[in-house]
Amino acid sequence: MKTIARQAIVIGASMSGLLAARALADYYQQVTVLERDILPNPSNNRKGVPQDRHAHGLLSRGREAIEQLFPGITQELTTQGALSHDLLQQTRWFTNGGYLYQKSPSDLKGLLVSRPLLEAQVRKRLLSLPNIKMIENCHVLGLLTTSDRTRIAGVRLIHHRSNGSFESTLNADLVVDATGRRSQSPVWLEKLGYEKPQEEQVQVDIGYMTRIYRRRPEHLQGDVATVVSPSLPNWRYGVILAQEGDRWIVTIGGYLGDRAPSDEKGFLEFAKSMPAQEIYEVIKDAEPLSELLPYKLLTNQRYHYEKMARFPENYLVFGDAICSFNPVYGQGMTVAALESLALQNCLARGSQNLRERFFKEASKVVDIAWSIAANNDLRITQVERTRSPMVSFLNWYMSKLHVAARRDRVVAIAFLQVSNLMVSPKSLMHPRIALRVLWGNLLQQGILKTVKYRLPLRTAKI
């Protein structure tokens, strides 16, 4: 790889920051990652990532991307207990009142692993690179700039030590903000005389509760996951996912202030109230291994940095700091991994106009994930936002597609490919899929007798 500059700084050592640093490592002599936390022992939870105690989904495309960035990491994780599985045959998907087809295998491979273990292994692999440096227990106070404020030249930070704190500066040829949805970039940019980026939100006010249980072989008859998507009558949702160490992680919740109770009886009753009963049937007599842990999020949030007319050079925003999705859809880590690959591709063409080129490429990734998450949330009539005729049509069409996917393997796989960010959502509108959706709904209504589907599935990569 061609070295294009001396020093890059990444602010934040969560998954987004680690993946950003991996992309930079091939092109900068030194990459320094700045982290507020004192990093825990491998596989332990950490203070700065409260959501790591809850269920996480690494989508199939995300697994592929992380494997591309860190070859062999999938095998390393499975050796430590992570479960490789068939996303179709070994997972029960309940959406819009029914289960997706599950009777035969697919080529869709997933990886079930706890967030702490995944992050610890990615961090271990990153820190094994000779030009990566991690500074823990520090806090970035602001950005250093050139005198005309057109270029970022580094950061001001404060270091916390047992005998006190002290401030310092760190110069860099590139600074990347990977601090998540609480990113200070809009504030920092405004202080430097730039306009704030355009912000987009979808208010969902979700809340969920999580608990770890002992996993027994007979649970789910050997399947390793159940996903209950938000649906009528109450828009409650939940997942039960196998984890390393013979454990289940169970997360259940609701929209618009509907919360799972924090007491055992209420938690079980909430699980029983969901339209699919697998989660309740497992946890009603399973052995708890943790306390009940709450989490809430008010909005899907996106900043359109790609639309800013003025922006300082040598500065990028990355991952959740660009767009923070409703975590129900499990897109965050996968989007960050795809942004890392996009950043690699941009750096391969040099540093000139890097900001403009990266934000353009990142927006393509975010556009797809945002349309899936935001449009799906807009199925809930109480979510306040103007719905275009196209959004209303797409949500109607998806409800029909889910009906067809209950008996049609090809439609089920097509849906999972899109939800796992492997192909474009436009692929679901292809005539070959649309025809199968029509047939499946006619069969469901009894208008047609059993029909054998023989049309091939062709989809385009994102």
Secondary structure, DSSP 8 states (H G I E B T S, - for coil): ----EEEEEEE--SHHHHHHHHHHHTTEEEEEEE-SS---STT---TT-GGGGS-----HHHHHHHHHHSTTHHHHHHHTT-EEEETTTTEEEEETTEE---SS--S-EEEE--HHHHHHHHHHHHHTSTTEEEE-SEEEEEEEE-TTSSBEEEEEEEEEETTEEEEEEEE-SEEEE--GGG--HHHHHHHTT----EEEEEEEEEEEEEEEEE--TTGGGG--EEEE---TTT--EEEEEEETTTEEEEEEEESTT----SSHHHHHHHHHHSS--HHHHHHTSS-B-S--EEEEEEEEEEEEGGG-S---BTEEE-GGGTEE--GGG--HHHHHHHHHHHHHHHHTT-STTHHHHHHHHHHHHHHHHHHHHHHHHTTSTTS-S---HHHHHHHHHHHHHHHHTTT-HHHHHHHHHHHTTSB-GGGGGSHHHHHHHHHHHHHHTTSS------------B-
